[in-house]
Amino acid sequence: SYGSGTKECPFRTIGEAAKAAEAGDTVMIDDGIYREWVIPNSGGLGNHQRITYTNVPGTNPVISGAEIIDNWINVENNVWRTCVSNEIFGDYNPYTDEIYGDWYDGLGQVHHTGELYADGEALYESASLEALFQPASCEEKTLRWFSRVQDEVTEFYADFGGRNPNELCTEISARPFCFFPKKTGLNYITVSGLTLCQAATQWAPPTAFQPAIIGPNWSKGWIIENCRIHHSKCCGVSLGKKAD
């Protein structure tokens, strides 16, 4: 059961609260890591009838775009391998989604919107699997990963700098947003006191749709305050632009 949204019987996800929230409501979010894309369903009706999403006082809830992966097997030297079912991604696999757009320069390498993290630290994407098995091109890029997407699974290879990844918290970004409406025109929403992180965001060019970990998607009157936003592949906060 997802609960009814009361203090005694709370919703289990922020997304369930977002489906129910109406103008004037406040969604109180307790401690925890919420691995979901929160999609607001309604907006407020003005500054005095906002929909507010905020932390319970004294707590630090986290909305994460990442999922934990494990069961790493050592392949050779410092390179490890694991794989995950593509079902974890739904209809969006960040490891097939190449970063592109106006004003973007990949500096001669394909980059994907997905990312691999070890204890919260982002690794560098390797240009190829062969390159991953070679010494790093510079000292700062010793921690590297590479992925191969198959029909049913996505394989990950990574160099964790001599550490055993099974002793670390390893995560992959699996969602394109943390808090972002699918519809435009959801106005007067406040997001306060949350941490939002590790989303597989696409490039946000000045000439086309601009995605980010959090944004109003062409809505007005939003307030984003007292939030910690980090480890977006591209953009953290977007205030425009619409898709056309």
C-alpha atoms as one frame of an Amber mdcrd trajectory, in Angstrom:
protein
   0.000   0.000   0.000   1.232   3.503  -0.830  -0.657   5.107   2.043  -3.121
   7.956   2.004  -0.796  10.912   2.539  -1.529  11.518   6.213   1.150  11.660
   8.902  -0.117   8.351  10.273  -0.298   6.706   6.826   2.129   8.582   4.562
   2.687   8.127   0.854   5.643   5.842   0.145   6.970   8.019  -2.719   7.063
  11.727  -3.504   5.529  10.891  -6.876   2.371   9.579  -5.216   2.079  12.838
  -3.297   2.636  14.802  -6.509  -0.325  13.034  -8.119  -2.591  14.054  -5.249
  -1.307  17.573  -4.487  -3.579  20.485  -5.363  -3.306  24.270  -5.084  -2.644
  25.300  -1.484  -1.197  21.923  -0.425   2.182  21.351   1.213   3.969  18.047
   0.702   6.162  17.314   3.736   9.056  15.003   2.806  10.798  12.972   5.506
  14.376  11.671   5.610  15.391   9.099   3.041  16.776   8.569  -0.454  13.934
   8.708  -2.974  15.071   7.029  -6.178  12.448   8.440  -8.522  11.595  11.096
 -11.085   9.038  13.350  -9.381   6.546  14.544 -12.006   4.214  17.290 -10.686
   0.641  16.773 -11.826  -0.823  20.155 -10.834   0.323  23.693 -10.187  -0.743
  26.403  -7.784  -3.186  29.217  -8.453  -0.992  32.139  -7.379   1.454  33.150
  -4.680  -1.107  32.543  -1.955  -2.180  29.156  -3.307   1.082  27.478  -4.124
   1.927  23.792  -4.081   4.968  23.422  -1.841   7.337  20.461  -1.627   9.580
  20.777   1.413  11.569  18.788   3.945  10.297  17.908   7.388  12.233  20.286
   9.696  15.588  18.829  10.690  15.684  16.262   7.863  17.601  16.038   4.584
  15.608  14.058   2.010  17.416  13.192  -1.218  15.829  12.722  -4.644  18.270
  10.636  -6.669  18.340   9.813 -10.356  20.597   6.845  -9.640  20.218   3.152
  -8.839  22.612   0.950  -6.886  24.451  -1.766  -8.813  26.633  -4.541  -7.380
  28.051  -8.031  -8.039  31.261  -6.788  -9.645  33.658  -9.433 -10.986  37.341
  -8.706 -11.545  38.258  -9.072 -15.222  41.908  -8.079 -15.389  44.176  -6.018
 -13.130  42.053  -3.067 -11.891  39.160  -3.541 -14.360  35.885  -4.956 -13.035
  32.647  -5.960 -14.775  28.977  -6.227 -13.871  25.688  -6.030 -15.744  22.141
  -4.878 -15.045  18.805  -5.705 -16.628  17.631  -3.032 -19.054  14.293  -3.121
 -17.232  15.863  -0.811 -14.651  15.797   2.007 -17.218  12.223   1.721 -18.483
  11.958   3.431 -21.866  15.078   5.580 -21.413  18.517   3.988 -21.332  21.109
   6.723 -20.652  23.864   4.470 -21.959  22.479   4.605 -25.494  21.694   8.340
 -25.231  24.630  10.338 -26.593  25.080  13.927 -25.453  24.528  16.334 -28.337
  23.247  19.829 -29.150  24.192  23.308 -30.268  27.386  24.659 -28.692  28.313
  21.178 -27.415  31.817  19.852 -28.118  32.626  16.277 -27.112  36.337  16.909
 -27.757  36.597  13.943 -30.084  34.829  11.419 -27.839  31.281  10.136 -27.569
  29.775  10.883 -24.157  26.532   9.423 -22.832  24.054  10.969 -20.438  24.560
   8.089 -18.004  27.232   8.144 -15.312  28.862   5.715 -12.892  29.517   6.691
  -9.269  31.651   5.144  -6.526  30.791   6.345  -3.010  29.216   9.426  -4.594
  32.202  10.276  -6.802  31.635  10.404 -10.550  34.049   8.409 -12.711  35.167
   9.421 -16.214  33.651   7.714 -19.250  36.313   5.903 -21.256  36.418   6.392
 -25.019  36.406   2.630 -25.593  36.680  -0.676 -23.766  40.188  -1.113 -25.161
  41.200   2.290 -23.772  39.893   1.298 -20.340  42.434  -1.519 -20.166  45.274
   0.892 -20.973  46.904   3.285 -18.487  44.949   6.488 -17.955  45.908   9.423
 -20.174  46.324  11.677 -17.140  46.406  11.209 -13.380  43.049  12.855 -12.718
  41.256  10.363 -14.994  42.398   7.144 -13.335  38.829   6.325 -12.241  37.015
   5.358 -15.457  34.110   3.341 -16.827  32.724   2.038 -20.096  29.343   0.481
 -20.927  27.972  -1.823 -23.624  24.219  -2.073 -24.154  22.930  -5.506 -25.168
  19.377  -6.605 -26.003  18.410  -7.399 -22.405  21.269  -6.122 -20.236  23.754
  -3.269 -20.040  27.336  -4.259 -19.208  29.574  -1.987 -17.145  33.345  -2.137
 -17.005  35.218   0.118 -14.603  38.589   0.893 -13.102  38.167   1.969  -9.474
  41.820   2.821  -8.953  42.745  -0.417  -7.217  39.722  -0.500  -4.914  37.283
  -3.406  -4.739  33.920  -2.021  -5.947  32.047  -4.646  -3.928  33.237  -2.757
  -0.853  31.937   0.565  -2.215  28.498   2.012  -2.934  28.387   1.923  -6.740
  25.518   3.622  -8.558  24.478   4.393 -12.125  22.320   7.337 -13.153  19.115
   5.858 -14.543  16.652   8.756 -14.934  16.774  11.969 -17.002  15.299  14.179
 -14.233  14.739  14.344 -10.488  11.955  16.955 -10.295  10.574  18.090 -13.648
   7.009  18.254 -15.030   6.134  16.534 -18.282   3.505  19.222 -18.926   4.109
  22.945 -19.367   2.089  25.569 -17.505   2.205  24.059 -14.004   2.677  27.347
 -12.193   3.432  28.497  -8.634   5.311  25.500  -7.266   7.869  25.792  -4.466
  10.653  23.240  -3.945  12.552  23.817  -0.719  15.068  22.042   1.505  15.770
  19.030  -0.732  18.892  17.462  -2.184  18.591  16.520  -5.875  21.379  14.613
  -7.575  22.763  12.092 -10.068  20.366  12.553 -12.988  21.270  11.516 -16.541
  20.494  14.906 -18.043  20.870  15.724 -21.724  22.630  18.871 -22.969  20.735
  22.149 -22.414  21.430  24.300 -25.505  20.354  27.943 -25.853  18.339  27.087
 -28.978  16.163  24.117 -27.943  14.515  22.320 -25.013  16.582  22.735 -21.860
  16.445  19.777 -19.440  17.977  19.719 -15.954  17.822  17.848 -12.665  15.055
  20.287 -11.666  13.101  22.854 -13.629   9.605  24.248 -14.300   9.372  23.191
 -17.973   8.009  26.497 -19.235   5.919  27.366 -16.184   5.900  30.578 -14.170
   6.074  31.519 -10.509   8.323  28.681  -9.337  10.547  29.056  -6.276  13.545
  26.722  -5.908  15.233  27.530  -2.610  17.508  26.053   0.063  18.230  23.025
  -2.132  21.506  21.211  -2.725  21.799  20.227  -6.388  24.799  18.237  -7.571
  26.105  15.619 -10.005  23.924  16.351 -12.986  25.573  15.028 -16.153  24.864
  18.363 -17.843  22.602  20.976 -16.216  21.495  21.384 -12.592  18.674  23.953
 -12.823  16.779  24.972 -15.951  14.321  27.880 -16.099  13.558  27.457 -19.859
  13.397  26.803 -22.764  10.287  25.067 -24.139  10.534  22.382 -26.792   9.804
  24.527 -29.866
